[in-house]
């Protein structure tokens, strides 16, 4: 018979948080995914500038807001902050809606004879999946910070 309440603790505290993407804690996932999103946004901006693609005011606003939010969320997670990551969740949802409205209004790329039809579908599918992953990681982090699971004091116990 094994005693479930030993007199001498084993020194190991049980993790309360869970892994995100099967590889890391919620804080690390937020930092990694938002840095990756920041890098992809910068790369996309550079590609569009090199290809001399037309930029309207809304496109410029979208790029600036993406750069701001990804940077701000990353900084906040590094500081164990919560509110900027909450704003990041909000922005990701707005970005998904904004992109969906754009796709619905400019559906010319869906025409059968369009040369970049498959490439466009793949790019936007990756966009949606990636944003869902960002929302999931951000939501998990905000939840764990709110419950006191993830903090400066508990990070050594929770990190993977």
C-alpha positions in Angstrom: 0.0 0.0 0.0 1.3 3.4 -1.0 0.8 6.4 1.2 -0.8 9.2 -0.9 0.3 11.8 1.7 3.9 11.2 2.5 5.5 12.9 5.5 8.4 14.1 3.4 7.5 15.9 0.2 9.4 14.8 -2.9 10.3 18.5 -3.8 8.5 18.3 -7.2 5.6 20.6 -7.6 3.0 19.5 -10.1 2.5 21.6 -13.2 -0.9 23.2 -13.4 -0.7 24.7 -16.9 -0.7 22.7 -20.1 1.4 22.5 -23.2 0.6 24.5 -26.2 1.3 22.9 -29.6 2.7 19.9 -27.7 6.0 21.6 -27.2 6.0 24.5 -24.8 4.2 26.4 -22.1 1.7 29.1 -22.9 4.1 32.0 -22.4 6.7 30.6 -24.7 4.1 29.8 -27.3 2.8 33.4 -27.3 6.3 34.7 -27.7 7.3 32.3 -30.5 4.0 32.6 -32.5 3.9 36.4 -32.2 7.6 36.7 -33.2 6.9 34.4 -36.1 3.9 36.5 -37.1 5.9 39.6 -36.8 8.6 38.2 -39.1 6.1 37.0 -41.6 4.4 40.4 -41.7 7.7 42.1 -42.3 8.6 39.5 -45.0 5.2 40.0 -46.6 5.7 43.8 -46.6 9.1 43.5 -48.1 7.8 41.1 -50.9 5.0 43.5 -51.7 7.4 46.5 -51.8 9.9 44.6 -54.1 7.1 43.5 -56.4 5.8 47.1 -56.6 2.3 46.1 -55.6 -0.3 48.7 -55.1 -0.8 49.8 -51.5 -4.1 51.5 -50.6 -4.6 53.2 -47.2 -6.3 50.2 -45.6 -3.5 47.9 -46.5 -0.9 50.3 -45.0 -3.1 50.6 -41.8 -3.4 46.8 -41.6 0.4 46.3 -41.8 1.1 49.0 -39.2 -1.5 47.6 -36.8 -0.2 44.0 -37.3 3.4 45.1 -36.6 2.3 47.1 -33.5 0.1 44.3 -32.0 2.6 41.5 -32.6 5.4 43.5 -31.1 3.3 44.7 -28.2 1.9 41.2 -27.4 5.5 39.7 -27.5 6.8 42.4 -25.2 3.9 41.9 -22.8 4.4 38.2 -22.6 8.1 38.7 -21.9 7.0 40.9 -19.0 4.3 38.4 -17.8 1.6 40.9 -18.7 -1.9 40.0 -19.5 -3.9 43.0 -20.9 -1.8 43.5 -24.1 -2.2 39.8 -24.9 -6.0 40.2 -24.5 -5.8 43.1 -27.0 -3.8 40.7 -29.2 -6.7 38.2 -29.2 -9.1 41.0 -30.1 -6.8 42.2 -32.9 -6.4 38.7 -34.3 -10.2 38.3 -34.5 -10.5 41.7 -36.2 -7.8 40.8 -38.6 -9.6 37.6 -39.5 -12.8 39.5 -40.1 -11.1 42.2 -42.1 -9.3 39.7 -44.3 -12.6 37.7 -44.8 -14.4 40.9 -45.9 -11.6 41.7 -48.2 -11.7 38.3 -49.8 -15.5 38.4 -50.1 -15.4 41.9 -51.8 -12.5 41.0 -54.1 -13.6 37.5 -55.2 -12.0 37.9 -58.7 -9.2 35.6 -57.7 -11.7 32.8 -57.4 -12.6 32.8 -61.1 -11.6 29.5 -62.7 -9.2 31.1 -65.2 -7.3 33.0 -62.6 -3.6 32.1 -62.7 -2.8 32.3 -59.0 -6.0 30.7 -57.7 -4.5 27.7 -56.0 -1.6 29.8 -54.5 -4.1 32.3 -53.2 -6.2 29.6 -51.6 -3.2 28.0 -49.9 -1.9 31.4 -48.6 -5.2 32.3 -47.1 -5.7 28.9 -45.6 -2.3 29.1 -43.9 -3.3 32.6 -42.7 -6.5 31.4 -41.1 -4.9 28.4 -39.4 -2.0 30.5 -38.1 -4.3 33.1 -36.7 -6.3 30.4 -34.9 -3.1 29.0 -33.4 -2.2 32.6 -32.2 -5.6 33.0 -30.7 -5.4 29.6 -29.0 -1.9 30.4 -27.5 -2.9 33.9 -26.4 -6.1 32.7 -24.9 -4.3 29.9 -23.0 -1.7 32.4 -21.7 -4.3 34.9 -20.6 -6.3 32.1 -18.8 -3.2 30.8 -17.0 -2.1 34.3 -16.0 -5.6 35.1 -14.7 -5.7 31.9 -12.6 -2.2 32.6 -11.2 -0.8 29.5 -12.9 1.6 31.5 -15.1 3.6 34.2 -13.3 7.2 35.2 -12.6 7.1 33.1 -9.5 5.6 30.0 -11.1 7.3 30.1 -14.5 10.1 27.8 -13.4 7.6 25.2 -12.5 5.4 25.7 -15.6 8.0 25.9 -18.3 8.6 23.0 -20.7 
